[in-house]
């Protein structure tokens, strides 16, 4: 596993998908942002779920997804719902 797997919430599968869409470092993920990264993953995996979006946001912020604030989760849920 590479650099991305050292981030919270990023396992082997998510790291592989991020690599496939051209995101290979933590800096690239932070620069891209969770929403855009999720959309990029969704373009190759239509099963990309809300929990993956939460995980990406947590990785960007350096926290477990369970530590995301209610406001952040609400924002991400609304974003996710606009694509469902």
C-alpha positions in Angstrom: 0.0 0.0 0.0 1.1 3.5 -0.7 1.1 6.9 0.9 -2.7 7.4 0.7 -3.3 4.3 2.9 -1.5 6.0 5.7 -4.4 8.5 5.9 -7.5 7.9 8.1 -10.3 6.0 6.4 -8.2 5.1 3.3 -8.0 1.4 2.8 -6.6 -0.7 0.0 -9.7 -0.4 -2.2 -10.1 3.3 -1.9 -6.4 3.9 -2.4 -6.5 1.8 -5.6 -9.5 3.8 -6.9 -7.9 7.1 -6.1 -4.8 5.9 -7.9 -6.9 5.0 -11.0 -8.3 8.5 -11.2 -4.8 10.1 -10.9 -4.7 10.9 -7.1 -1.6 9.2 -5.7 -0.5 11.4 -2.8 -2.1 13.0 0.3 -1.2 16.4 -1.1 -3.1 15.7 -4.3 -6.1 14.4 -2.3 -6.2 17.6 -0.2 -5.8 19.8 -3.3 -8.6 17.9 -5.1 -10.9 17.9 -2.1 -13.3 15.1 -1.0 -16.2 16.0 -3.2 -14.2 16.2 -6.5 -12.3 13.1 -5.5 -15.5 11.2 -4.8 -16.9 12.3 -8.2 -13.8 11.1 -9.9 -14.1 7.7 -8.1 -17.8 7.6 -9.0 -16.9 8.0 -12.7 -15.2 4.6 -12.5 -17.3 3.0 -9.8 -21.0 3.7 -9.7 -21.3 2.1 -6.3 -19.4 4.9 -4.6 -21.4 5.6 -1.5 -22.0 8.3 1.1 -19.6 6.6 3.5 -16.8 6.7 1.0 -17.5 10.4 0.7 -17.3 10.8 4.5 -14.1 8.8 4.5 -12.5 11.0 1.9 -13.5 14.1 3.8 -12.0 12.6 6.9 -8.8 11.8 5.1 -8.5 15.3 3.8 -9.0 16.7 7.3 -6.9 14.0 8.9 -9.6 12.5 11.1 -11.7 9.4 11.3 -15.0 9.8 9.5 -16.9 9.3 12.8 -15.2 12.5 14.0 -16.7 14.7 11.2 -19.0 17.4 12.6 -22.8 17.2 12.1 -22.6 20.2 9.8 -20.0 18.6 7.6 -22.0 15.4 7.4 -25.1 17.4 6.5 -23.2 19.2 3.8 -21.8 16.0 2.4 -25.1 14.2 2.6 -26.8 17.0 0.6 -24.0 16.8 -2.0 -24.3 13.0 -2.2 -28.1 13.2 -2.5 -27.9 15.5 -5.5 -26.3 12.6 -7.4 -28.6 9.8 -6.2 
